[in-house]
Amino acid sequence: VLTHGHEDHIGAVPYLLRMKNDIPLIGSTLTLALIEAKLKEHRIRPYTMAVKEGQREQIGPFDCEFVAVNHSIPDALAGKDVLGRGPTGSGKTFTFGLPMLARLAGAPSKPGHPRGLILAPTRELALQVADSFQSFAESLKGVEVLPIYGGQAYGIQLSGLRRGAQVIVGTPGRVIDHLEKGSLDLSQLQFLVLDEADEMLNMGFQEDVERILEDTPDRKQVALFSATMPNAIRRLSKQYLHNPAEVTVKSERRTNDNIKQRFLLIPHRAKMDAFTRILEVINYDAIIVFCRTKHETEEVAEALRDRGYSAAAINGDIAQAQRERTVDQLKDGRLDILVATDVAARGLDVERITHVVNFDIPNDTESYVHRIGRTGRAGR
C-alpha cells in the first residue's frame, strides 16, 4: 500500500499504522523514493489512493489512520523546530524522524559524533523507536541507528559509536554516561528529538535533559513531543526551541473506538479471585495487568503463577536484560500475562495483547489512556 496526499494538501501525510506482515510504512509525495524502495524490497504491489485529513479507511487487511500531526513534516523538512502534542502512537516522532533520516542519508558521521539524537524516557521506548527507525534507514544508504540505554553492556554501544552511527536513540542517564566517558560527542549534532517529554520530566529527568542540551551546538533543529503540555514543558520549549511550528493531534475520542471498556466494583481483598474468574471465561491471547507499585506487580504475578497462569512482572527494579527477555517471551507466546507498572505504558507495542487490566486505577486520566492504548493498536 503506497499512500500519499493531494498536491494541494501535502501536509496531510497518512500514517500507515501497521501492515499485516509487520512492515511499517509511512508514505507521502515527499518520501516516495523511500517508500518505493521498501515496497520493491518486499515485493509488495503498490495501491495508490488520495486521502483527506482525519479520514480513516480500511484497505484490504490494512488499517490506515491519517492524523493532523503530519502537517509538521513540511516544517521539519524546511528546518524549523517542532513542538508536537498528541497521544502515544499517533506518529508524532516519525513526522520529524523520517525527514531527519532522509536528510542524513549519505552524510557519514565521525566515530562518536552523531548527527541526530532522540531522547526517550524508558528503555522500552528507546528500543521501539530505534527498531522502527532502523527499518526505514535500511532503505537509505549510509544511515545507522544505534540505541543506547542503561542495563545493556557498554561494549555493544561503544562498538556502534565507533562505527560512526548517525542517529542515537537513548535514555538520558546512559547518554550522560557516554558523554562523561568521552565516548559520545554532541558537538556536530544537527537534529535533537525529545520524545514523550512530559514522561521524562515526570520521571525526574529534567536536569539530565538540560545537562545533555548544554553539550549540543546552538545551531540545531529541535523537536519536542509530548502527550500533555504542562507548564514545565512549555518552559522547556521556550528555552530550547526557536519559533517552533506547533502541531496538535486532536481527537474527539480520548480512547480508540475499537477498545471495549468495562469496569467492576470489587473490594480490594477480592480482586485476585475476581480476576481469575474473568480469565476463566474470556478468550484472550496476551494480557497486560497494570499495578500502581513495583511490589504489587511481583505479588500479582506470583499469585497468578500459583493459580497456574503463565505470568511475569516487569518494573523498574528488574534488570534490563531480564525485562527484555520477559517482553520477548510475551511477543512469541511463551508468556501470556505481563504484570507491569506504568514504566511499560510508554512504548510497549506487542501485537498479541488483546486485553489490558487496570488492577489498580492510575492517578490521572492520561495514564489511563496510555495504559489501555497497549491494545487496539495499529487497527488491531
N, C-alpha and C positions, 0 to 999 in steps of 0.2 A: 504494500500500500504506500503510494507516494502522494503526500498531501501538500497543498500549497495554497496561499491566499490569493485573492483577487489582486490585480495590478494596482487598483485604487485603494486597496486595504491591506497593504503589505505587512502592517504591524500585527494583524490577526493571524499569527503563526500557530497552526494547530499542534497540539502536543499529543502524539500517539502514545498513550499511556503504557500499553503492554501488548506485545504480539504473542500469538499462540505459541510460537517456537522460542519465546523468551529473548527475541532480538528487539530491544527498544529502539525506536527511530523517532527522530524529530525532523520535520521537513518544512521548508519554506522556499520561496523562489530565491531567497538569499543563500541557501545552502544546498541547492540541488546537486552540485557535484559530489558533496559528501554523501548525501542520501543515495544517489545513483550508484556510487561505488559500493555502498553497503548492500544495496539490492542485488547488484551484479555478483557480489561475493557469495551471497546466499541463494542465488538463482531464484529470486522472487520476481514474479511478473508484476510490474507496476500497475496500479489502478489510480487514475487521476480524478480529483474532484475539486470543486470550488467550495469554500467554506465561509461562514459568517461568524463573527464574534459571538460567543455564548452558545453556539449551536452544538448539539450532541447527536452523533449519528452512529448507528450500528452498521458496519460494513462486513458482511460475512461473519467470520469468527473474531473480528477486531472491533474494539470499542474505542472511539476517539472522543476526547473532550477538548474543547477549544476555550482557552481562558484569556482574560484581558491582560494578564501579566506579560504576554508575549509582545505587547507594544514596546517593551523595553529593548528588544533585540536591535532595532534600528539605532536607538540611542547608544547601546553598547558598541555597536559597530562604528559609530561616529566618535567613540572615545569618551562619552560622558559618564560621570558617576551615576550609579543607580541605587535608589532606595526602594526596596520592594517589600510589600506586606501581603501575606496570604497564607492559607493553611498549608500544613505539611503535605507534600505530594502533589502540589499544584504546578510544579515545574519552574519555581522561582529561580533556583540556582542554574538550571540549564539555559534559561534565557540570557544569562551573562556568560556562562561557561562555554557554550558552543561557539559564540563569536570569539571568545578568548582562544580556544583551541585552533580555530581557523586562522587567526592572526599569528599564532605561534608556529604554525606549520612551516617547516623549512628554516626555522631560526634556531640553531643549536645554542645550548647553554654551556657555560663553563662548568666544570665539576663543582658541585656545591653552591652554584649560583642560579637558582631557579628564576624563571620569568613570571610564573604565576603561583600564587599561594591561596589555598582555600582553607579557612579555619572552621572546624566543626566542633560542637560541644562534646560529643561522645565518640568512642572508638567505633561503635557500630555504624554511626552515620558517616564517619570518615571513610570507612571501608566501602560502604554502599556508594557514596559519591565517587570514590576512586574507581570502583569497578565499572560504574556507569560511564564515567568519562573515558576510561580506557577502551571501552567498547566502541566509542566514537573515534578516539585517537588512532585506533588500528587502521582506519581508512585514511589517515593523514600521514604523510612522510615526516619522520624525524620528531615526533611528539611522544614523549614518555611521561606517564603519570605515576607518581610514587606516593603511597600512603605512609605516613609516619605517625605512630601513636604509642602511648605507654603500654607496657606489658609485652611488647614484641622485642625480640633480641635486637640489639643495636647493629649487629653485623649486616643483616639484610638491608637495613635502612642506609647504612654507610655505603654499601656497595651501590645502591641505587643513586645516591647522591654523587658518588664518584663517576658514575656513568653519565652524569650531566642531565638528570631528569629536568624537563622544562616546567612541569607543574607538580607542586607538592600539595597533598591533601592531608592535613594533620590536626591533631588536638593541641591546644595551647601549651600544655605542660611539656610535651615531647618536643615541640618546635623550639621552645625556650632552651631545653636541654641541648639541642644541637647547636643553637646559637652560642651558648656558653662554652661548648666544647670546641667551637671553631669549625665544625663540620658543615655548617649551614651559614651562608652569607646572603642577605637580602638586599644588598646594595644595587643589584641590577633588576630588581623586581619591577615589572610593568603592570601586573594585574593582581589585585587583592580582593578576595571574597570573604565576607563574614557571614557564614551560614547559620541559620537558627540563632541569631544574635541574642534574642531575649532569653533563650535557654542557657547560653553561655554566661550571661550576667546572673541568671538565677542560680547557676552552679558555682558562682564566685570567681569567675574568670576575668572580671573586668580589668584588674591590674595586670594580669598576664597578657590580655589583648593589647592594652596600652603599651606594655613593655615591648611587644612584638612590633607594633606600629612605629615605635621610636627608631627601630632598626631599618625601616623601609625608606626609600627615597621620597622626596617631596613630590616629585612628578611621577604619578602612577594613576591608574584607573581603579576606582574602588566601588565595590557593590556590597551593600548591606541588606540582608534578607532576614525577615523576622515574621513569626506568626502573629505577634502582637506588637504594639508600638507604645510602650510605656515611656515615661519622661526620661528615664535613663538612656533608652535607645535614641530618643530624639536628641539628647545632649551629645551622645557619641557621634551621631550623624552630622550634627552641626560642626563638631570639632574636626572631623576627619574627611567629610565628603564636601566637595565643592560644587555648588549649584546642581545638585543631583536631579535626575529625572525620577519623579515619584510615581510608582505603579502599585495599584492595589487590586488584588483579586477579590472581588465581592461575590458573595453567594446568597441567594435568597434562603438557602437552607444551611444551617450550621453543620449538618452531617449529611453524608451521602444518602440518596433516596433508595439505594439498593441494600441498606443495612436496616434490618428489623430490630427494634429495641424493645426490651421487656424489663420489668423490674419486679422484685419480690420483697415484701416487708417481712424480715425474719430476725428474731433475736440473735445476738452475736453467737451465743453458745450453740445455736442450731444451724449455723452457716454451712459447716462442712457436711453434715448429714443431708441438708437440702441440696447442696451442690452435687453430691454423689448420686442422689436420686435423679437429678436432672441428667447427669451423664448416662444414666441407665436407659433413658427414654429418647434422647436426641441422637440424630445421626450427625457425626462430626468427623472431620479429617484431622485438624490440629486446632489447639486452643491456646490462647494466652490468658492467664489469670493475673490481674494486677492487684498488688497489695501496697499498703502505704509505707511499711517499714521493711528493711532488709531481713530482720529477724523473722517477721511473719512469712516472708517468701519461703524461708527454709522450713518453717513449721507446716505451711500448707503443702509444699512439695512432699515432705516426709509423710504427712497424713494421707495424701493421695497414693503414694507408693505403698503404704501399709494396706490400702484398700485394693491393691492390685493394678493400679493405673501406671502407665509409663509417664513419669513426671520428673522435672528437674527445675531448680531455681537458678535465676540469674540476677545478680545485683552488683553494686559497686565494690563489694568486698571480695568477690570471686576473681581469681587470677584471669587475666585476659585470655591466655591460652585455653583455659577451661571454658570461658564464656564462648569463644569461637567454636570449640568442639560441640558445646551444647546447642548453639544455633544451627550448626551443620547437621546435627542429629535431627533437629526439628525439620529442617529442609528436606532431608532424604527419607524421612519416615521412621527412623529409629526411635524417635521421641514424639509423643502425642500431645503432651501438655507442658507448656512453659509457664512457670510462675515468676513474675518479674515485678520490680519496682518501676517507677516512671523512667529510669535510665534507658529502658528498652522502648519507650514510647516514641522516641525520635530516631527515625532512620531505619528501624527494623522492618524489612519487607520480605515476608515469607509467603509464597503463593498458596501453601497448604492451609493457611489459617482460615477457618470457617467461622469461628466463634471467639468473642472476647468477653471475659467475665471480670467485672469490677467487684472483686471480693471486698475491697474497701472503696468507698466513694472518694474520689480525688478532692482536693481542696478548692478547685476552681473549674469553671466550665471549659476553659481552653484545654486543660489537661484531659478532661473527659472526651472532648472531641478528638484529641490526638490519640488517646487510648483506643477508642472504638474504630478509629481510622486504620488500625492494623489489619482489619478485614474489609472486604468490599473495595479493595484497592484495584486500580487498573481495570475497572469494569467487571471485576470478579464478584 
